[in-house]
Amino acid sequence: MVLRRPSQVGLRLLPPSQHPDVPPMPNPNPPQKPRRRWRRCGEEPRRGGFGVRRPQPQGLVRRQSSGSRADPATCESPQLGFLRVQAPVQVPEWKAVFQDSTLPLMVDIGCGSGRFLIWLAKNSPEPRNYLGLEIRQKLVQRSDFWVYELGLRNIYFMFANASVSFEQLVSSYPGPLTLVSILCPDPHFKKRHHKRRVLQKPLVDSISKNLCTEGQVFLQSDVLEVALDMRNQFDVRLDEFEHIDTIDPNFLCDTQGWLLHNPMGIRTEREIHAELEGEKIFRRMYQKRNHHLSG
Ligand SMILES: C[S@@+](CC[C@H](N)C(=O)[O-])C[C@H]1O[C@@H](n2cnc3c(N)ncnc32)[C@H](O)[C@@H]1O
């Protein structure tokens, strides 16, 4: 499958300097051995020194007031400086958000800028609806703006914490859930922060329960440890899921079992940044069995 750059299909890559991320505070005790530093999507290499606040996105995003700590539904991340949603979101009126709410649904968890999903919504040959879940409100507002400008009626972005809202959203959707993607999720390197990783057992349970037969799960990360963590959670469910290369010979894996190619035909923003830095992307794609294996 031919990979196309977002610019070739009319999606403009946002210069890193326009991303709303705030650089993390410097480590007062830097490790002796230089180690690759995982930067958040769109974050620039540090050139201007620590603590330089990046310009906020202009034009596309209406500036919002800072998150109110009195509102239990949201909180502002002290490290990252953005509004996060903590409480379950209200299920939308699916008939109102999609032109045809009975179509198969793809959900992208942690969709970031949304460009990957918008490209699919514009270019996918099969009739399908696309739902992007993102915990950063400003990114959702900007994605909404693009969807509105493009006049797309098969895609919807929600300011939602997938860990708390995925189940109620997908279980209420009238059509079949055919594809779930979790692409380059935040790594949360420290062991005590692993519980913050988006893919936890309840989410895997919910994906497993709601995915239609032969529905697929696409996982990828540029961080081996994170990719392995996600992979292990599906590999142990051999009775429910099988890896795509065992079903379709067009999907090739390396000797470690990672997919050789991106099966979607479009790369995500994080993926592009990582590959530009020469990093490998670790990918797995699972398909739900049409029957549980016994024994
Ligand atoms: C590293 S970025 C990757 C974005 C995109 N998938 C890509 O590959 O370019 C991870 C994204 O997941 C979002 N995220 C983290 N936890 C989330 C959660 N519980 N629910 C929804 N989004 C989440 C973050 O805000 C961030 O935008």
The ligand as an SDF file (V2000), in Angstrom:
LIG
                    3D

 27 29  0  0  0  0  0  0  0  0999 V2000
    1.6840   10.8190   21.7090 C   0  0  0  0  0  0  0  0  0  0  0  0
    0.1480   11.4320   21.2240 S   0  0  0  0  0  0  0  0  0  0  0  0
   -0.1600   10.4950   19.7350 C   0  0  0  0  0  0  0  0  0  0  0  0
   -1.2350   11.1210   18.9070 C   0  0  0  0  0  0  0  0  0  0  0  0
   -1.5480   10.3630   17.6260 C   0  0  0  0  0  0  0  0  0  0  0  0
   -2.1890    9.0980   17.9030 N   0  0  0  0  0  0  0  0  0  0  0  0
   -0.3040   10.1730   16.8000 C   0  0  0  0  0  0  0  0  0  0  0  0
    0.1410    9.0170   16.6780 O   0  0  0  0  0  0  0  0  0  0  0  0
    0.2030   11.1740   16.2900 O   0  0  0  0  0  0  0  0  0  0  0  0
   -0.9720   10.6160   22.3790 C   0  0  0  0  0  0  0  0  0  0  0  0
   -2.3090   11.3090   22.4330 C   0  0  0  0  0  0  0  0  0  0  0  0
   -3.1870   10.5640   23.2750 O   0  0  0  0  0  0  0  0  0  0  0  0
   -3.9470   11.4830   24.0410 C   0  0  0  0  0  0  0  0  0  0  0  0
   -4.4320   10.7540   25.2280 N   0  0  0  0  0  0  0  0  0  0  0  0
   -3.7050   10.3480   26.2800 C   0  0  0  0  0  0  0  0  0  0  0  0
   -4.4810    9.6940   27.1570 N   0  0  0  0  0  0  0  0  0  0  0  0
   -5.7350    9.6880   26.6490 C   0  0  0  0  0  0  0  0  0  0  0  0
   -6.9820    9.1710   27.0860 C   0  0  0  0  0  0  0  0  0  0  0  0
   -7.0900    8.5260   28.2540 N   0  0  0  0  0  0  0  0  0  0  0  0
   -8.0780    9.3470   26.3070 N   0  0  0  0  0  0  0  0  0  0  0  0
   -7.9750   10.0110   25.1350 C   0  0  0  0  0  0  0  0  0  0  0  0
   -6.8160   10.5320   24.6630 N   0  0  0  0  0  0  0  0  0  0  0  0
   -5.7110   10.3580   25.4070 C   0  0  0  0  0  0  0  0  0  0  0  0
   -2.9630   12.5910   24.3360 C   0  0  0  0  0  0  0  0  0  0  0  0
   -3.5970   13.7970   24.7030 O   0  0  0  0  0  0  0  0  0  0  0  0
   -2.2200   12.7000   23.0180 C   0  0  0  0  0  0  0  0  0  0  0  0
   -2.8420   13.6050   22.1420 O   0  0  0  0  0  0  0  0  0  0  0  0
  1  2  1  0
  2  3  1  0
  2 10  1  0
  3  4  1  0
  4  5  1  0
  5  6  1  0
  5  7  1  0
  7  8  2  0
  7  9  1  0
 10 11  1  0
 11 12  1  0
 11 26  1  0
 12 13  1  0
 13 14  1  0
 13 24  1  0
 14 15  1  0
 14 23  1  0
 15 16  2  0
 16 17  1  0
 17 18  1  0
 17 23  2  0
 18 19  1  0
 18 20  2  0
 20 21  1  0
 21 22  2  0
 22 23  1  0
 24 25  1  0
 24 26  1  0
 26 27  1  0
M  CHG  2   2   1   9  -1
M  END
$$$$
